[in-house]
Amino acid sequence: MKIQGHIVVRRRAKNGNDGKPGDNGNPGKNGLPGCIHRQSEWVVGVEYRNDEALTSGTRYLDIAIVTTGANTFNAYKCLKTHVSSTSIPVTNTTYWQKFNTLQPVYTPFIIAPNAILHFMQGNQLLIMKSDNKTVAAGLVGGNYPLWVGATAPSSAPFKVSITGIMTAEGAIVKNSILQNVKITGTVRQPWSRSGIYISVGGSGETMSFDNIAAGASGGWGDGSINSMITWTLADSGRTMRIANWKFDGETFTGTVDVTAPSGKYFFEDGIQKTKLTLSREVIELMGYGDSSNFYGWIVLNRVDFMTTKRYGSCRKVLFSGVVSNGTMILQKTFDGSKLTSSRIGTGYYQVTLPYSLPHDEYAIFLTGYTCVRGNNIIYASVNVQNPGYFTVYTGDDSSPNDGGFTYEVISTADWV
C-alpha cells in the first residue's frame, strides 16, 4: 500500500512460501502402570482398594462379586479404598459402582485375557498347552466329560467317565481311604534292603518298605531292622515280610533279634513275646490294633529260607486223638469229621476212619497212653491197616493188656 498525495492505493501482496517443518518434540514421560485388577466374592472384614488416584507404587483395583441366585450374580467396582462392613455394603454408591448387566450374547469364539466365568454351560472346554496349539485337557460332552494329558480322552492317561469311573495311569495316591476296592492284575512292592529310605519330592518325607531283605553291609548288627518295624496306629493292618539270606550280592549269616517297645508285643504260638528272633527264614507279620491302640505284630508265618542245615518239611496231619480202653476220649481232625473206636478184646482195639482212604496213602503213629491194670508202662502197635479202619494191640509184656494210646494219622498221598 502506497500513499500518493491524498490518494491511497492498495495492492494485494503475493502469498509467501510455507516455512520448513519444525523439529520433533522430545518424547513424553511414560504413563503410570495400570492398576492390578483383583476379583473376589464380597465378604465383611476385607480391605477393598481403588488406587487409581495414586501416582506411584503398586496400584490395585478391586472388583467384588455378589451371588444373587442359583445362576445369577452382580459385579461391583470399588470406588474408594475401605474395609468392608455391614454398614458399607456393595449397594453403597459412595464406595461401589455396579457394573451393567448385559443381555445374553451368542458367540462361537471368545478371547478374554482376564475373565471370570460363573455358571458356564456348554459342551466343550479345551485347555491348551503353552504353545497355544496343542490340547492338554478338556471338559466336553460324551462318555468322558473330563480328561487330562492328551488331545482326546481315548488316549488320555487321566480321565473320568460320565458314570464317575476314574482312570489314572501312574497315579500317586496318598493319605486316602479306599472303600470296596476291586483290584485286577497284581499289587506288589519290590524288596528293599533294611535301612534304605527314599526321599519323596525333596521335601524331607521318607518312604519305608514292607518287604525287607537283609541289613546293612555286614549283617543286621547296625540295628536297621528296628527302624523298619514301627509301632504306631498307622501300622494296624500293615503286612510286612522280612527275609534273611542274600541281597545285593551279599550273603548274610547269623540271626536277627528285634525287641518290642514297652507295652507292645510280637504274638506267636498263641502267646505274646517281647522279642522276635529270625534265622535263615522269611517271616510274615501283620500289625494289630484298634482305633486308639496299637498292640503289636502278629507272626502270620515262618518259612525256612536257604538254611545251612536240614530242617525238613511239615507233615500233613489228617487225624489225631486219644483212646482209653476202647473209648475215644479226645480227637482232632483237619476237616471236622469224626472217628470212632471200640474194644475188640483184651488189649485189642479198632479205630474207624470217617471215610475210606487207600491203605498206602496214610501212616499211623502210636504211643502207649496208660495201663488199665496198674502203673506199668504200656506199648501200642498197629496190627491191621485197612482203607476204612486200623486195629491196635496194647500191652505191658509179651501178651496183650488193656490200656490206652494216642494216635496220629498223617497223609502219605504225596509221598513218592
Phi, psi and omega in degrees: 000131178237149177250118177240107185062232179260009181257129177256123180253125178256131175236138178284124176281151177287148176295138176281162179286149177296143176286165179291149177299141178287166178291153177295142177288164178291148179300143177285166179290148177298142177286168179291145173300146179294163178290147174277122181276132177235130180243139178197161174291137181289129175220161179284144174089015180248140176277118175257139189239149165225103185254024182299331183276348180289148182247006178203164177078182178283132184242140181238149172226114185266142175238127182255138178252133177235116179283129184249347181192183183300327183228021182226154176204160174242150179239141184227140175264131177289130179261329181222138178297131181195168172261124185294148179202174179293338179274349176234072178284175181291345178280354177283108187286351174287330185249341186225147174234122182282135175286151176291146176261121181274158173287158179306139182237135173257127173208137182282348186212133180232131169243117183217104182293339181217090188237148169242120181247116177247138172056042181284141176232140180178180180243010176194128173223116183254136177256127185261156171288178184295342177282356180060020180234325187262131179287130179250335182199168181200151168241111188222173170279175179107194185288334180236090184289347180222129173211158181217139170101009179201171179280345180213152183297332183299330182248009184283137177287340176232127179202155179233126182282168181294341178266004176092008179278122182260133173245125182220116178268133179070029184286145170247111183251121184234147174050049185238158174247119179254128183245136176049057184267130173252126183247128172250148185089211185240152172236121185210155174231131181297155174289146180224152178287140179300138180089359180265129178236153175248129176279131184262114172063018179069013184268000183090349177287137180242157181241127176263173186238157180260345177247103188249127180239116173062170181259200178290177183305128179097356177124199186263006187294347181283355180076012185296333181296330181293332179279342181272329176267106181258167191225055183243169177302329180294344180275353179296122182088351179288138178250129179236149173231132181237129181241141179232095175202281186216143175199142180052037176080003181246130179261138186248149178234168178087187184246167177242130175243128177238124181259131180283147175296165180301131179085357178243156187214164163260134182252114183208145179058030176081004181229169175262139182232147179268351181221140177246128179246131183234123176259217175286082187213164162247128183238139181247130183238151171226129178291140183234127178188173177245202185288343184231350183224138170252119187269328181152201185244128175274130175276105184280326187198151171228135179227128175299141188220102177052056182287158177270352176232171181263116181251352178077191181233165180284136176272155185258105184275125177272308185218149172210155182179184181229131177241130178239109179052040176097349182260128176283109184259336176214146174198156176214134178233154183289337185243009179083001178287172185235138172259158175235159180222158179206157177264119180273321179194188180300121179063021184228122189224155177237134174246122183259129181283157180286346177199167185283134174231135175307137187297338179266010178247013172209151178233151187240133174242129183237150173220131177301140187250311180198155177254127185293323188272000180171201181261018181294153177288131183252147173243162178222142183214142178286134178257308181230138176232110181242169179302329185250351182196169170218154179245154186225136169258140172235154178184168176240005175208206184285346180251154180297143175221144179296142180188193179234171180201155169256149181226154173219125181249121180247158178277135172243019184296336179257011176284145180233000000 
